[in-house]
Amino acid sequence: MQSFIRLMILIFCIFCDMCYARETILIVANIDDKAMKLTRQEVRNIFMGGTSPYELTAIALPIENLTRVLFNTRVVGLTESRIQSYWAQMKFSGRKRPPRELNSEQLVISFLEENQGAVGYLPAHVDIPSDLTVIFEMK
């Protein structure tokens, strides 16, 4: 009986991981240009401190957040460990600083609403306030 319960839990966990892997990630910004759309590379540059024609301040979720994991792997194209290594090098050399981290999706939304030019990523199931603009969507 216990092995059956363990098997069911394992199946449930695998199913949940598959559902999250299909989660759409929205890149949301507080900008005046409601028609602005960015490419994946432009979003990557903003969050990795690369050159960008836009003056946007990137906001991130904490390391343990699943949306962050999906964003890093699907949009940035790197694992968390590679990103942490990159930022360690950038901080050590004094060249760049990583995006500010906020502890929840709701805090990201609040920060975005209060700060013109701020940009963050959120799962698609979160209600996005009408004063914020979705500038990129990764399905």
ABEGO torsion letter per residue (X at the ends): XAAAAAAAAAAAAAAAAAAAAABBBBBBBBBABAABBBBAAAAAAAAAGBBBABBBBBBBBBAABAAAAAAAAAAAGBBAAAAAAAAAAAAAAGABBBBBBBABAAAAAAAAAABBGBBBBBBAABBBBAABBBABBBX
